[in-house]
Amino acid sequence: VRADLCPAEKANTLLHEVLHAACFVGGIQGGDKPEEDTVIVIANQLCQIWRDNPEFVAFMSEAFNQQSDQA
C-alpha cells in the first residue's frame, strides 16, 4: 500500500487486495463482470458500510472475538 495515501485510501486499497485474494482462494473467476470491477464495487461499499456504521463494526468484532474464545 502506497505511503502517500490517506488512511481511508490505504484501508480501501488493503480491503481491495484482500478481496482479490478471496476470489482466488474461493475459485471465483470470470462471470458477468470482470473481477476487477466486482472487487472495486464490493470494496467501496464495504468501506462505506464500515465508516457509516460503527455499531455494526463493533458487533461483528465482538462476535468474531467470542467465536475465537470458544474454540
Secondary structure by P-SEA (a helix, b strand, c coil): ccccccaaaaaaaaaaaaaaaaaaaaccccccccaaaaaaaaaaaaaaaaaacaaaaaaaaaaaaaaaaac
